[in-house]
């Protein structure tokens, strides 16, 4: 798996991880490490471009969950209570982590695992960046 990192400027600065290759047991730790390093360097908003990811295993889902937790923050609107309520009624979406153009196969995995309930999935980079 390769990760190319770029920066976009919308209403706020957005970091984009352009991932190429499978996100699975052999590669998920690299995605987590790159994200942690980006957050430590100041990233607050992240788009994961899945355009060139043909396959995502449960390890990939764990990596996305790790990124969600890493970027979650401590603002009142993102408190545990608000998040639980939002997940229960289907209204909560991460304000800091968005996904871009997953393949049909990867989208099926994301939906089966319920990740589409708390992560926005965009079809264009422009829309993803504008959503922050």
Helices and strands as residue ranges (DSSP letters): E 2-9, E 13-20, H 28-40, E 46-52, H 58-71, G 76-78, H 80-89, E 97-100, H 104-112, G 115-117, E 120-122, H 125-130
